[in-house]
Amino acid sequence: MKKFILLFLFISLVIKSQSVDIINSRELIKTVEFLSSKELAGRLPGHSGYDKAAKFMVDQFSKLKLLPGGDDGFFQKLKVEYNNIFFEDNFTIIKDGKEVKYVLGKDYVYRGFTGSGNITASTAFCGYGLSQPELGYDDYAGIDVKGKVVLVFKYNPKWDVDGKVFNSGNPREKAIVAAKHGAIGILFVSFPNDQEPQKPIGSVINGAGEQMIEFPELHIDLPVANVLFDGSGYSLKELQTTIDNSKSPFSVPLLHKVKINVKTEYVKAKEVVNVVGLLEGTDPILKNEWLIIGAHLDHVGQQAGKIYFPGANDNASGSAAILQIARAFNSNPVKPKRSIAFLLFASEEQGLHGAQFFAEHLPFDAKSVKAMFNMDCIGYGDSIQIGGGESAKELWDTAKEIDSGNNKLLVNRTWKGGGADAEPFYQKGIPTLYFVTTNSYKHLHMLSDKADTLNPQLFEAITQLAYLTLTEIANKP
């Protein structure tokens, strides 16, 4: 009997090792290369590029004999706002009668929810782009911006006024404020006084309010913004310092004009999909309990057919990991006791819409969900961190113990709660773990977020750790 038990344990270890070996950097990178390719155009939900990515995942899930868990096969349908930037002629500054044309993707990008426009207009700097007189702060007081394009800081102040926090900090909200004061377009700029000022990035975060279909929104680079201040007697750095020190507005008219020409297609409610694959557990009782492992499949798309944001680390890496973990379970003849749902979420970049929708429309009883694992930005960096450890200590301790016996790459830093696509599940009382790497965001939302920037060894290690942790929890008595 003892020999039989030892033989069984040996065979189990061999099978486990073989299934882990399915998770290798070569296969992971191969999937990332496809998902981040020009053909998929940045995987913006509602665009044909995202549809191709979703169909690819469905085809792979089908080959792995996963059960469809959506309302249309593997697809779970939801509706989100959609904006396609399909034409761009130029962004130009007219200075001293001379026109200087700037380069899309290098000197500026459009906000994901920019409106259309073909305009030539004067400019004005309006600080943080806020108009909240009820808080005693108004960047538009005392300055005429009618018919102008305003330049404002992209983010809200890092300070408040007498403990009162500013609202309306998202791009659409700031654009609406500008339009109400007569502006016809808006330029966002990063903080010049930051140690490492943010470059123009692709983003589809929009904010509250109705889309302004004919109101251009751009994010311009700091050197470009500085040109607009030539001859004004001010610099952007000095003005940020003045405003921040006084906590008072300091808006000024600028001397130079800009030309903007962009065309977009806006759809208020366009159908997009989550991809849902289910693996039924083998234990007669425990199979009624569910584990969820997910990653967002989307990124921020393309602009005018000229540039696209590959999103290799964010989050083709997490999506590739979900697929490879599903392949590892498929290759293992010893199936999990608990059931597992494999998820690819839509529209994380726009505001966690896919994860929120799935959390509210589960294909099984919410009380039966024992844990949710999220994988986001796991291909670039130098070590592993797992969020949620302060609120799901048992899950985190399991991952830590597994890592200690393998790659020893998991740092001790963790946090309470969900974060990103784990957040809607945490809010419903489901224990969550958020797998991510440290120092992961060097190429975040930039044109440089490509497969060749990833760390293959780290990518492989974190995916294996997620698989082994999921396996342990799936089979735990």
SEFIBA-103707 format. One record per residue (C-alpha): residue in three letters; x, y, z. Coordinates in steps of 0.05 Angstrom, whole numbers. Each point is the difference from the previous one (the first is absolute). Layout:
<sites>
<code ALA	c1 X	c2 Y	c3 Z>
...
</sites>
This chain:
<sites>
<code MET	c1 0	c2 0	c3 0>
<code LYS	c1 57	c2 47	c3 18>
<code LYS	c1 33	c2 -13	c3 -68>
<code PHE	c1 -66	c2 15	c3 -35>
<code ILE	c1 -7	c2 67	c3 36>
<code LEU	c1 72	c2 20	c3 -16>
<code LEU	c1 -11	c2 -20	c3 -73>
<code PHE	c1 -64	c2 41	c3 -2>
<code LEU	c1 35	c2 61	c3 30>
<code PHE	c1 58	c2 -8	c3 -49>
<code ILE	c1 -47	c2 -4	c3 -60>
<code SER	c1 -39	c2 61	c3 26>
<code LEU	c1 64	c2 40	c3 5>
<code VAL	c1 21	c2 -20	c3 -71>
<code ILE	c1 -68	c2 19	c3 -28>
<code LYS	c1 1	c2 66	c3 38>
<code SER	c1 70	c2 15	c3 -26>
<code GLN	c1 -21	c2 -15	c3 -71>
<code SER	c1 -61	c2 45	c3 4>
<code VAL	c1 42	c2 57	c3 29>
<code ASP	c1 49	c2 -8	c3 -58>
<code ILE	c1 -57	c2 15	c3 -48>
<code ILE	c1 6	c2 71	c3 28>
<code ASN	c1 63	c2 25	c3 -34>
<code SER	c1 24	c2 67	c3 -24>
<code ARG	c1 2	c2 -22	c3 -73>
<code GLU	c1 -75	c2 -14	c3 -2>
<code LEU	c1 -17	c2 60	c3 43>
<code ILE	c1 39	c2 48	c3 -45>
<code LYS	c1 -29	c2 -32	c3 -62>
<code THR	c1 -71	c2 18	c3 23>
<code VAL	c1 21	c2 70	c3 21>
<code GLU	c1 31	c2 12	c3 -69>
<code PHE	c1 -66	c2 -15	c3 -33>
<code LEU	c1 -43	c2 40	c3 49>
<code SER	c1 46	c2 60	c3 -5>
<code SER	c1 8	c2 -3	c3 -75>
<code LYS	c1 -20	c2 55	c3 -49>
<code GLU	c1 -55	c2 -45	c3 -26>
<code LEU	c1 -37	c2 7	c3 66>
<code ALA	c1 10	c2 76	c3 2>
<code GLY	c1 4	c2 8	c3 75>
<code ARG	c1 -61	c2 -43	c3 17>
<code LEU	c1 -50	c2 56	c3 13>
<code PRO	c1 -67	c2 -31	c3 18>
<code GLY	c1 -49	c2 12	c3 -56>
<code HIS	c1 56	c2 0	c3 -53>
<code SER	c1 13	c2 -58	c3 -46>
<code GLY	c1 68	c2 -9	c3 33>
<code TYR	c1 -31	c2 -17	c3 67>
<code ASP	c1 -50	c2 -46	c3 -35>
<code LYS	c1 58	c2 -39	c3 -30>
<code ALA	c1 34	c2 -6	c3 68>
<code ALA	c1 -65	c2 -25	c3 31>
<code LYS	c1 -12	c2 -50	c3 -56>
<code PHE	c1 71	c2 -26	c3 7>
<code MET	c1 -11	c2 -13	c3 73>
<code VAL	c1 -67	c2 -35	c3 -14>
<code ASP	c1 34	c2 -45	c3 -51>
<code GLN	c1 54	c2 -18	c3 51>
<code PHE	c1 -50	c2 -13	c3 56>
<code SER	c1 -40	c2 -45	c3 -47>
<code LYS	c1 63	c2 -41	c3 -15>
<code LEU	c1 11	c2 -9	c3 74>
<code LYS	c1 -71	c2 -27	c3 9>
<code LEU	c1 -20	c2 55	c3 48>
<code LEU	c1 -74	c2 10	c3 7>
<code PRO	c1 -31	c2 65	c3 -27>
<code GLY	c1 -22	c2 44	c3 58>
<code GLY	c1 -28	c2 61	c3 -37>
<code ASP	c1 -69	c2 17	c3 -25>
<code ASP	c1 22	c2 -13	c3 -71>
<code GLY	c1 47	c2 -59	c3 4>
<code PHE	c1 65	c2 24	c3 30>
<code PHE	c1 -21	c2 73	c3 -10>
<code GLN	c1 -33	c2 39	c3 55>
<code LYS	c1 -28	c2 63	c3 -31>
<code LEU	c1 -2	c2 70	c3 29>
<code LYS	c1 -3	c2 71	c3 -27>
<code VAL	c1 50	c2 56	c3 8>
<code GLU	c1 16	c2 67	c3 -31>
<code TYR	c1 43	c2 -4	c3 -62>
<code ASN	c1 40	c2 53	c3 -37>
<code ASN	c1 41	c2 -15	c3 -63>
<code ILE	c1 51	c2 52	c3 -21>
<code PHE	c1 1	c2 -13	c3 -74>
<code PHE	c1 32	c2 63	c3 -30>
<code GLU	c1 54	c2 48	c3 21>
<code ASP	c1 29	c2 55	c3 -43>
<code ASN	c1 44	c2 39	c3 48>
<code PHE	c1 13	c2 36	c3 64>
<code THR	c1 36	c2 65	c3 -15>
<code ILE	c1 23	c2 61	c3 39>
<code ILE	c1 -1	c2 66	c3 -37>
<code LYS	c1 54	c2 44	c3 29>
<code ASP	c1 21	c2 67	c3 -29>
<code GLY	c1 -37	c2 -17	c3 -64>
<code LYS	c1 38	c2 -66	c3 -9>
<code GLU	c1 -32	c2 -68	c3 7>
<code VAL	c1 35	c2 -57	c3 35>
<code LYS	c1 -33	c2 -68	c3 -9>
<code TYR	c1 8	c2 -52	c3 55>
<code VAL	c1 3	c2 -76	c3 -3>
<code LEU	c1 -56	c2 -45	c3 25>
<code GLY	c1 27	c2 -50	c3 50>
<code LYS	c1 63	c2 39	c3 14>
<code ASP	c1 -22	c2 71	c3 16>
<code TYR	c1 -72	c2 -12	c3 16>
<code VAL	c1 -56	c2 -52	c3 1>
<code TYR	c1 -75	c2 7	c3 0>
<code ARG	c1 -41	c2 -17	c3 60>
<code GLY	c1 -37	c2 -64	c3 -13>
<code PHE	c1 -66	c2 38	c3 4>
<code THR	c1 20	c2 61	c3 -39>
<code GLY	c1 -53	c2 31	c3 -43>
<code SER	c1 7	c2 20	c3 -72>
<code GLY	c1 21	c2 69	c3 -22>
<code ASN	c1 35	c2 40	c3 -55>
<code ILE	c1 19	c2 64	c3 35>
<code THR	c1 51	c2 57	c3 2>
<code ALA	c1 -3	c2 39	c3 64>
<code SER	c1 36	c2 42	c3 52>
<code THR	c1 22	c2 -32	c3 65>
<code ALA	c1 -3	c2 13	c3 74>
<code PHE	c1 29	c2 -35	c3 62>
<code CYS	c1 -52	c2 -16	c3 52>
<code GLY	c1 38	c2 -35	c3 55>
<code TYR	c1 -33	c2 -64	c3 23>
<code GLY	c1 -61	c2 11	c3 -43>
<code LEU	c1 -46	c2 4	c3 61>
<code SER	c1 -59	c2 45	c3 12>
<code GLN	c1 -27	c2 -13	c3 70>
<code PRO	c1 -16	c2 68	c3 31>
<code GLU	c1 -38	c2 -37	c3 56>
<code LEU	c1 69	c2 -23	c3 23>
<code GLY	c1 30	c2 69	c3 -11>
<code TYR	c1 39	c2 -20	c3 -61>
<code ASP	c1 -12	c2 17	c3 -74>
<code ASP	c1 53	c2 -4	c3 -54>
<code TYR	c1 -48	c2 34	c3 -49>
<code ALA	c1 -14	c2 62	c3 43>
<code GLY	c1 24	c2 63	c3 -34>
<code ILE	c1 24	c2 -30	c3 -65>
<code ASP	c1 -37	c2 -1	c3 -67>
<code VAL	c1 6	c2 -68	c3 -35>
<code LYS	c1 -57	c2 8	c3 -50>
<code GLY	c1 19	c2 -30	c3 -67>
<code LYS	c1 68	c2 -22	c3 28>
<code VAL	c1 36	c2 -65	c3 14>
<code VAL	c1 19	c2 -5	c3 73>
<code LEU	c1 62	c2 -33	c3 28>
<code VAL	c1 -9	c2 -32	c3 69>
<code PHE	c1 36	c2 -49	c3 45>
<code LYS	c1 -23	c2 -71	c3 -13>
<code TYR	c1 -10	c2 -17	c3 73>
<code ASN	c1 -31	c2 36	c3 59>
<code PRO	c1 43	c2 34	c3 53>
<code LYS	c1 36	c2 -43	c3 52>
<code TRP	c1 -27	c2 49	c3 52>
<code ASP	c1 -70	c2 20	c3 22>
<code VAL	c1 -34	c2 64	c3 24>
<code ASP	c1 -15	c2 -1	c3 74>
<code GLY	c1 -8	c2 -75	c3 -1>
<code LYS	c1 -51	c2 2	c3 -57>
<code VAL	c1 19	c2 -48	c3 -57>
<code PHE	c1 -9	c2 21	c3 -72>
<code ASN	c1 -46	c2 -41	c3 -44>
<code SER	c1 -3	c2 0	c3 -77>
<code GLY	c1 70	c2 -25	c3 -9>
<code ASN	c1 -9	c2 -44	c3 -61>
<code PRO	c1 15	c2 25	c3 -71>
<code ARG	c1 -72	c2 1	c3 -23>
<code GLU	c1 -21	c2 38	c3 62>
<code LYS	c1 54	c2 52	c3 -10>
<code ALA	c1 -19	c2 5	c3 -74>
<code ILE	c1 -73	c2 13	c3 18>
<code VAL	c1 21	c2 55	c3 49>
<code ALA	c1 43	c2 32	c3 -55>
<code ALA	c1 -57	c2 -3	c3 -50>
<code LYS	c1 -49	c2 32	c3 49>
<code HIS	c1 47	c2 59	c3 3>
<code GLY	c1 2	c2 6	c3 -76>
<code ALA	c1 62	c2 -40	c3 -19>
<code ILE	c1 -1	c2 -42	c3 -64>
<code GLY	c1 55	c2 -49	c3 17>
<code ILE	c1 47	c2 -22	c3 56>
<code LEU	c1 73	c2 -18	c3 6>
<code PHE	c1 23	c2 -41	c3 61>
<code VAL	c1 71	c2 3	c3 25>
<code SER	c1 36	c2 -38	c3 55>
<code PHE	c1 29	c2 33	c3 62>
<code PRO	c1 66	c2 32	c3 -19>
<code ASN	c1 23	c2 0	c3 73>
<code ASP	c1 -4	c2 -75	c3 8>
<code GLN	c1 67	c2 -35	c3 7>
<code GLU	c1 -16	c2 -41	c3 -62>
<code PRO	c1 -56	c2 36	c3 -38>
<code GLN	c1 -48	c2 -46	c3 -35>
<code LYS	c1 6	c2 -5	c3 -76>
<code PRO	c1 -63	c2 1	c3 -43>
<code ILE	c1 -34	c2 -68	c3 9>
<code GLY	c1 -59	c2 -36	c3 -31>
<code SER	c1 -60	c2 0	c3 46>
<code VAL	c1 -75	c2 -13	c3 -4>
<code ILE	c1 -18	c2 22	c3 70>
<code ASN	c1 -54	c2 52	c3 -12>
<code GLY	c1 -42	c2 18	c3 60>
<code ALA	c1 -71	c2 23	c3 13>
<code GLY	c1 -44	c2 38	c3 -48>
<code GLU	c1 -21	c2 -5	c3 -72>
<code GLN	c1 51	c2 -7	c3 -56>
<code MET	c1 14	c2 65	c3 -37>
<code ILE	c1 3	c2 -24	c3 -71>
<code GLU	c1 30	c2 64	c3 -28>
<code PHE	c1 52	c2 18	c3 52>
<code PRO	c1 72	c2 -23	c3 -11>
<code GLU	c1 40	c2 -25	c3 60>
<code LEU	c1 76	c2 -9	c3 -5>
<code HIS	c1 56	c2 -18	c3 48>
<code ILE	c1 62	c2 39	c3 -22>
<code ASP	c1 72	c2 -9	c3 22>
<code LEU	c1 33	c2 51	c3 46>
<code PRO	c1 49	c2 28	c3 -52>
<code VAL	c1 -59	c2 13	c3 -47>
<code ALA	c1 -39	c2 34	c3 56>
<code ASN	c1 60	c2 43	c3 16>
<code VAL	c1 -1	c2 28	c3 -71>
<code LEU	c1 -69	c2 29	c3 14>
<code PHE	c1 29	c2 41	c3 57>
<code ASP	c1 54	c2 34	c3 -43>
<code GLY	c1 -6	c2 75	c3 7>
<code SER	c1 -52	c2 -3	c3 55>
<code GLY	c1 47	c2 17	c3 56>
<code TYR	c1 -18	c2 -65	c3 36>
<code SER	c1 24	c2 -72	c3 0>
<code LEU	c1 -42	c2 -61	c3 14>
<code LYS	c1 45	c2 -21	c3 58>
<code GLU	c1 -4	c2 68	c3 33>
<code LEU	c1 -76	c2 2	c3 -7>
<code GLN	c1 -9	c2 -68	c3 31>
<code THR	c1 45	c2 21	c3 58>
<code THR	c1 -39	c2 65	c3 9>
<code ILE	c1 -68	c2 -34	c3 -1>
<code ASP	c1 22	c2 -56	c3 47>
<code ASN	c1 32	c2 46	c3 50>
<code SER	c1 -58	c2 48	c3 3>
<code LYS	c1 -55	c2 -51	c3 -12>
<code SER	c1 -30	c2 54	c3 -44>
<code PRO	c1 -13	c2 3	c3 -75>
<code PHE	c1 49	c2 34	c3 -47>
<code SER	c1 -28	c2 -5	c3 -70>
<code VAL	c1 30	c2 39	c3 -58>
<code PRO	c1 -14	c2 12	c3 -74>
<code LEU	c1 54	c2 -27	c3 -47>
<code LEU	c1 26	c2 33	c3 -63>
<code HIS	c1 -1	c2 -58	c3 -50>
<code LYS	c1 -54	c2 -37	c3 -38>
<code VAL	c1 -10	c2 -74	c3 -13>
<code LYS	c1 -30	c2 -39	c3 -57>
<code ILE	c1 -35	c2 -67	c3 14>
<code ASN	c1 -34	c2 -46	c3 -49>
<code VAL	c1 -27	c2 -67	c3 24>
<code LYS	c1 -61	c2 -43	c3 -17>
<code THR	c1 -32	c2 -52	c3 45>
<code GLU	c1 -57	c2 -49	c3 2>
<code TYR	c1 -36	c2 -2	c3 67>
<code VAL	c1 -50	c2 -54	c3 22>
<code LYS	c1 -34	c2 10	c3 68>
<code ALA	c1 -14	c2 -74	c3 12>
<code LYS	c1 39	c2 -49	c3 -42>
<code GLU	c1 -2	c2 -75	c3 12>
<code VAL	c1 65	c2 -31	c3 25>
<code VAL	c1 16	c2 -67	c3 32>
<code ASN	c1 33	c2 -34	c3 59>
<code VAL	c1 27	c2 -69	c3 -15>
<code VAL	c1 -21	c2 -53	c3 50>
<code GLY	c1 25	c2 -72	c3 2>
<code LEU	c1 -19	c2 -49	c3 55>
<code LEU	c1 36	c2 -62	c3 27>
<code GLU	c1 -46	c2 -43	c3 43>
<code GLY	c1 31	c2 -31	c3 63>
<code THR	c1 2	c2 -74	c3 13>
<code ASP	c1 -20	c2 -4	c3 73>
<code PRO	c1 -75	c2 -14	c3 9>
<code ILE	c1 -6	c2 54	c3 53>
<code LEU	c1 58	c2 48	c3 -12>
<code LYS	c1 -16	c2 7	c3 -75>
<code ASN	c1 -57	c2 46	c3 22>
<code GLU	c1 52	c2 49	c3 26>
<code TRP	c1 33	c2 47	c3 -51>
<code LEU	c1 66	c2 34	c3 -9>
<code ILE	c1 7	c2 57	c3 -50>
<code ILE	c1 65	c2 18	c3 -35>
<code GLY	c1 -2	c2 59	c3 -47>
<code ALA	c1 37	c2 54	c3 -39>
<code HIS	c1 -23	c2 57	c3 -43>
<code LEU	c1 8	c2 -13	c3 -74>
<code ASP	c1 -10	c2 72	c3 -22>
<code HIS	c1 48	c2 58	c3 -10>
<code VAL	c1 -8	c2 71	c3 -26>
<code GLY	c1 -2	c2 -10	c3 -75>
<code GLN	c1 27	c2 39	c3 -60>
<code GLN	c1 -3	c2 71	c3 -25>
<code ALA	c1 -16	c2 20	c3 -71>
<code GLY	c1 33	c2 -62	c3 -30>
<code LYS	c1 68	c2 32	c3 15>
<code ILE	c1 17	c2 -26	c3 69>
<code TYR	c1 -24	c2 -55	c3 45>
<code PHE	c1 14	c2 -18	c3 73>
<code PRO	c1 25	c2 -72	c3 2>
<code GLY	c1 -16	c2 -13	c3 74>
<code ALA	c1 48	c2 -59	c3 5>
<code ASN	c1 9	c2 5	c3 75>
<code ASP	c1 -67	c2 34	c3 10>
<code ASN	c1 -32	c2 -48	c3 -6>
<code ALA	c1 17	c2 -50	c3 -55>
<code SER	c1 46	c2 -29	c3 53>
<code GLY	c1 -57	c2 -16	c3 49>
<code SER	c1 -44	c2 -26	c3 -56>
<code ALA	c1 55	c2 -46	c3 -25>
<code ALA	c1 9	c2 -25	c3 71>
<code ILE	c1 -74	c2 -18	c3 6>
<code LEU	c1 5	c2 -40	c3 -65>
<code GLN	c1 63	c2 -36	c3 21>
<code ILE	c1 -28	c2 -17	c3 69>
<code ALA	c1 -61	c2 -29	c3 -34>
<code ARG	c1 46	c2 -41	c3 -44>
<code ALA	c1 37	c2 -25	c3 62>
<code PHE	c1 -64	c2 -24	c3 32>
<code ASN	c1 -20	c2 -33	c3 -65>
<code SER	c1 66	c2 -37	c3 -4>
<code ASN	c1 -5	c2 -26	c3 71>
<code PRO	c1 -40	c2 -66	c3 3>
<code VAL	c1 -14	c2 15	c3 73>
<code LYS	c1 -57	c2 50	c3 -4>
<code PRO	c1 -15	c2 51	c3 55>
<code LYS	c1 -51	c2 -16	c3 53>
<code ARG	c1 -31	c2 70	c3 -2>
<code SER	c1 -26	c2 32	c3 -63>
<code ILE	c1 39	c2 56	c3 -34>
<code ALA	c1 -24	c2 58	c3 -43>
<code PHE	c1 51	c2 28	c3 -50>
<code LEU	c1 -16	c2 73	c3 -17>
<code LEU	c1 24	c2 51	c3 -51>
<code PHE	c1 -32	c2 67	c3 17>
<code ALA	c1 -19	c2 57	c3 -46>
<code SER	c1 8	c2 74	c3 14>
<code GLU	c1 44	c2 0	c3 61>
<code GLU	c1 35	c2 61	c3 -28>
<code GLN	c1 -65	c2 38	c3 -5>
<code GLY	c1 -19	c2 -14	c3 72>
<code LEU	c1 -3	c2 -75	c3 19>
<code HIS	c1 -64	c2 -8	c3 -40>
<code GLY	c1 10	c2 -73	c3 -20>
<code ALA	c1 19	c2 -24	c3 69>
<code GLN	c1 -56	c2 40	c3 32>
<code PHE	c1 -50	c2 -29	c3 -48>
<code PHE	c1 23	c2 -72	c3 11>
<code ALA	c1 0	c2 9	c3 76>
<code GLU	c1 -73	c2 23	c3 -5>
<code HIS	c1 -20	c2 -55	c3 -50>
<code LEU	c1 35	c2 -63	c3 24>
<code PRO	c1 -18	c2 -65	c3 -34>
<code PHE	c1 0	c2 -32	c3 70>
<code ASP	c1 -21	c2 19	c3 70>
<code ALA	c1 43	c2 56	c3 28>
<code LYS	c1 2	c2 -34	c3 67>
<code SER	c1 35	c2 -60	c3 -32>
<code VAL	c1 60	c2 43	c3 -23>
<code LYS	c1 58	c2 -14	c3 48>
<code ALA	c1 54	c2 43	c3 -32>
<code MET	c1 16	c2 45	c3 -59>
<code PHE	c1 70	c2 7	c3 -30>
<code ASN	c1 16	c2 60	c3 -44>
<code MET	c1 61	c2 4	c3 -47>
<code ASP	c1 19	c2 68	c3 -26>
<code CYS	c1 67	c2 26	c3 -26>
<code ILE	c1 40	c2 -62	c3 17>
<code GLY	c1 52	c2 -2	c3 -56>
<code TYR	c1 46	c2 59	c3 15>
<code GLY	c1 38	c2 15	c3 65>
<code ASP	c1 48	c2 -34	c3 47>
<code SER	c1 -40	c2 -38	c3 53>
<code ILE	c1 -70	c2 -22	c3 19>
<code GLN	c1 -50	c2 33	c3 45>
<code ILE	c1 -70	c2 -24	c3 17>
<code GLY	c1 -52	c2 48	c3 25>
<code GLY	c1 -57	c2 -19	c3 47>
<code GLY	c1 44	c2 -33	c3 52>
<code GLU	c1 -25	c2 43	c3 57>
<code SER	c1 -73	c2 -19	c3 -13>
<code ALA	c1 11	c2 -71	c3 -27>
<code LYS	c1 58	c2 -22	c3 43>
<code GLU	c1 -11	c2 -75	c3 -8>
<code LEU	c1 2	c2 6	c3 -76>
<code TRP	c1 62	c2 44	c3 3>
<code ASP	c1 35	c2 -46	c3 49>
<code THR	c1 -12	c2 -58	c3 -48>
<code ALA	c1 31	c2 38	c3 -57>
<code LYS	c1 59	c2 21	c3 44>
<code GLU	c1 13	c2 -71	c3 22>
<code ILE	c1 -1	c2 -25	c3 -72>
<code ASP	c1 47	c2 55	c3 -23>
<code SER	c1 48	c2 -14	c3 58>
<code GLY	c1 7	c2 -71	c3 -26>
<code ASN	c1 11	c2 22	c3 -72>
<code ASN	c1 25	c2 65	c3 -29>
<code LYS	c1 1	c2 43	c3 63>
<code LEU	c1 -22	c2 62	c3 -39>
<code LEU	c1 -59	c2 23	c3 41>
<code VAL	c1 11	c2 63	c3 40>
<code ASN	c1 -34	c2 11	c3 68>
<code ARG	c1 -37	c2 62	c3 -22>
<code THR	c1 -75	c2 -10	c3 -7>
<code TRP	c1 -63	c2 39	c3 14>
<code LYS	c1 -72	c2 -5	c3 22>
<code GLY	c1 -56	c2 -8	c3 -49>
<code GLY	c1 -4	c2 -14	c3 -74>
<code GLY	c1 26	c2 51	c3 -49>
<code ALA	c1 -12	c2 2	c3 -75>
<code ASP	c1 -45	c2 -58	c3 -25>
<code ALA	c1 3	c2 -33	c3 69>
<code GLU	c1 -36	c2 59	c3 31>
<code PRO	c1 -72	c2 -16	c3 -20>
<code PHE	c1 8	c2 -70	c3 29>
<code TYR	c1 32	c2 26	c3 65>
<code GLN	c1 -59	c2 48	c3 7>
<code LYS	c1 -46	c2 -61	c3 -1>
<code GLY	c1 37	c2 -33	c3 57>
<code ILE	c1 41	c2 -48	c3 -43>
<code PRO	c1 73	c2 -11	c3 22>
<code THR	c1 47	c2 25	c3 -55>
<code LEU	c1 73	c2 -4	c3 -20>
<code TYR	c1 29	c2 50	c3 -50>
<code PHE	c1 62	c2 -27	c3 -36>
<code VAL	c1 45	c2 54	c3 -27>
<code THR	c1 75	c2 13	c3 -6>
<code THR	c1 41	c2 54	c3 35>
<code ASN	c1 25	c2 58	c3 -42>
<code SER	c1 -49	c2 -21	c3 -53>
<code TYR	c1 -22	c2 65	c3 -32>
<code LYS	c1 59	c2 30	c3 -38>
<code HIS	c1 -37	c2 -7	c3 -67>
<code LEU	c1 -71	c2 8	c3 27>
<code HIS	c1 -48	c2 23	c3 -55>
<code MET	c1 58	c2 19	c3 -45>
<code LEU	c1 17	c2 -20	c3 -71>
<code SER	c1 60	c2 -36	c3 29>
<code ASP	c1 -41	c2 -52	c3 39>
<code LYS	c1 22	c2 -57	c3 -46>
<code ALA	c1 15	c2 -73	c3 9>
<code ASP	c1 75	c2 9	c3 -7>
<code THR	c1 2	c2 43	c3 64>
<code LEU	c1 -27	c2 -57	c3 44>
<code ASN	c1 40	c2 -40	c3 51>
<code PRO	c1 -11	c2 -72	c3 -23>
<code GLN	c1 26	c2 -34	c3 63>
<code LEU	c1 -42	c2 43	c3 46>
<code PHE	c1 -61	c2 -8	c3 -45>
<code GLU	c1 7	c2 -75	c3 3>
<code ALA	c1 12	c2 -1	c3 75>
<code ILE	c1 -61	c2 42	c3 19>
<code THR	c1 -45	c2 -40	c3 -45>
<code GLN	c1 25	c2 -65	c3 29>
<code LEU	c1 -11	c2 28	c3 70>
<code ALA	c1 -72	c2 19	c3 -16>
<code TYR	c1 -13	c2 -70	c3 -29>
<code LEU	c1 30	c2 -36	c3 60>
<code THR	c1 -38	c2 45	c3 49>
<code LEU	c1 -65	c2 -10	c3 -37>
<code THR	c1 12	c2 -76	c3 -2>
<code GLU	c1 13	c2 -1	c3 75>
<code ILE	c1 -63	c2 39	c3 16>
<code ALA	c1 -41	c2 -41	c3 -50>
<code ASN	c1 18	c2 -65	c3 35>
<code LYS	c1 4	c2 22	c3 72>
<code PRO	c1 -47	c2 -39	c3 46>
</sites>
